[in-house]
């Protein structure tokens, strides 16, 4: 393996360990530009190094990516033997179809010779038989003896004058109010993009712990367990907290009152409990901060990479 390794900037997706981009590789424009002075290639001790032969040159113009971020193996073309079997299979299928067409045509010709005259299935027309003559069989009218005329008395028929039943009236049910169209939920912001909380507090006992109100969960309790602690030499533990981040990070100092000594500290609760993530006497590398997941834009952290220093 080449001692020179490829390192992506903090705002780019991380690459697989040991992966080095080829000369035709281009970063995605959506990733944005790398920080000024970013060292893409580094030696075995983290020092900036020149790109290995045949690798991508960082000075190239950022444009549409010509290959994937992590190239997948390409599928090769079928071998000559595979193509030969393909041609043979197609030829056999065509020959079988042509043979089937010849057999069907022969069978159709044999059937036409066996039945030269088609059998008529139309029934002969039947003439209607004449209808029998009609015979008048109605009886002659019988005369009845004359009857004396009688005066007919007719009473007028009673007419019902009942009033019509009132028509039923139905009240239409009220229409339900129009339903409001639910608004789509707004996407939640990325926690790491939340701003840092400036504190600038020096804590040497419980009286100063209120300055950590509103910070990440558990950090105030963690500092309270150590602040004001006195060792065998009478030195009092003192902390300086510069800034806190809601995702579980804090930046400050740790030392002893009137006893000297101390260091810059970056605390984190990523492991499930608060503990020092970095104890520093010098500036950390920007890559180490990015690799540890420390949120950027703190305004209190400096890091170095390549030939310069940057605010993280």
Number of C-alpha atoms within 10 A of each C-alpha: 5 9 12 21 20 21 21 16 18 20 13 15 10 13 14 11 9 12 11 22 20 14 13 12 20 21 22 17 11 9 12 12 13 15 12 11 13 20 22 21 22 18 14 11 8 16 13 18 17 14 18 17 9 11 15 19 19 17 6 11 9 13 12 12 13 11 15 11 16 11 9 8 6 6 6 6 8 8 8 9 8 10 12 10 11 11 10 10 11 10 11 10 10 10 10 10 10 10 10 10 10 10 10 10 10 10 10 10 10 10 10 11 9 8 9 8 8 7 7 6 6 6 6 6 6 6 6 6 6 6 6 6 5 6 6 5 6 6 6 6 6 6 6 6 6 6 6 6 6 6 6 6 6 6 6 6 6 6 6 6 6 6 6 6 6 6 6 5 6 6 5 6 6 6 6 6 6 6 6 6 6 6 6 6 6 6 6 6 8 7 11 15 12 14 14 22 17 18 18 15 17 18 23 22 18 14 11 13 17 11 15 22 11 12 21 18 14 13 22 17 12 13 20 20 11 17 23 20 15 14 10 6 7 12 16 19 21 22 24 18 22 20 22 26 22 17 19 21 24 28 24 21 18 20 19 20 17 11 12 8 9 17 14 19 21 23 21 25 18 14 8 8 11 19 16 13 19 17 15 13 10 11 13 17 17 22 19 15 20 17 11 12 14 22 21 19 13 20 12 14 19 16 17 19 21 18 10 10 16 14 13 17
